[in-house]
Amino acid sequence: MTRIRVLLALLLLGSLQAHADAAPWVAGLHRLQLADPVDARPMQALAFYPTNADTHSLRIDGYPLRVAEEAPVALGQFPLLVVSHGNTGSPLALHDLATALARQGFVVIALTHPGDNALDHSRLGTLSNLYGRPLQVSAAITAARADTLLGPYLNDGKVGVIGYSAGGETALILSGAQPDLDRLQRYCQERPNDADACKTHGVLISDRSELTPQADPRVGAVVLMAPLSLMFGRHALSSVHVPALIYSGDNDQLLALEHNADALARKLPVTPDYRLLAGAGHFVFMAPCDSEQHAHMPALCNDAEGVDRRQIHRSLQRETADFFTQALGAPEPAERSAAAAAPAQQEHQAHP
């Protein structure tokens, strides 16, 4: 009898897991046009969202996608997320996470930071980049809520930010962190060979001295992957009170773990969920590469022996969706919204 109960429990668990893994929608793709708040020039963003339309395969900037372009949004109310990529990177490097979240009922804005992306490095090492990036994410949130395609289907709750590498720094500023520029300078004086963090020897170019770090009260949760966070001591983080899920590899070849993710996890006033991946490097958070990408950018595609990037990303997609559902509220398909509204409507009719 006990064996039968165990077997039934395992079958039920498997059924529930299969149901959880089955995405209720496919990913739509919508191009957003907005203005960079730093200089009012055009700024590009891609929106991934839940839809019921037919998908097709395409490549954008070398990244393979399977999406339904400019298709109608599925009926319902969905949480909004924004992706902030790393220095000289691309938001499409996280395309598998963005599309997976869209299939689970999130609207994900993948923003290209002007002056700090794969095609344009003109703002690297400047104040306009450090403080402009959070302003750009805030502008993307505003643009998504005002967009005629997306806006009607966004819930009115808090927004989540996904920050990879320097995007982690951006997400922290949006959450209330205050960068300590002296801390960066001291770090670079002690470690002048850190080519990634100390390109300008720890002294940022003061091209826009009027800019300051601006938090956005609409941000309610952050997921940080290999976050650049060495400018934040305990005092600089004292105003960050949003829940955080942090990932880092213990073999990060670009960012010193003890001065970034490890230190951040210790110093945040709200204890984060911190997950350290054994053997993983800095680029493991980029989407698994296809054969064409392996041929053109092997340094970004190859992982250490024993590191399974595909398995890591399956876990990352599931855990990120669970985290944002808990922090921001669950996506609400139209039928669920209607069912929830029915008792309230009946109560109103009974007591006008």
Secondary structure, DSSP 4 states (H G I P E B T S, - for coil): -HHHHHHHHHHHHHHHHHHHHS-SSEEEEEEEEEE-TTT--EEEEEEEEEE-SPPEEEEETTEEEEEEETPPPPSEEB-EEEEE--TT--GGGGHHHHHHHHHTT-EEEEE--TTSBTTB-TTTTBHHHHHHHHHHHHHHHHHHHH-TTTGGGB-SS-EEEEEETHHHHHHHHHTT----HHHHHHHHHH-TT-TTTTTTTT--B-S-TT------TTEEEEEEES---TT--TTTTTT--S-EEEEEETT-SSS-GGGTHHHHHHH-SSPPEEEEETT--GGGGSPPP-HHHHHH-HHHH---TT--HHHHHHHHHHHHHHHHHHHH---EEHHHHHHHHHHHHHHHHH--
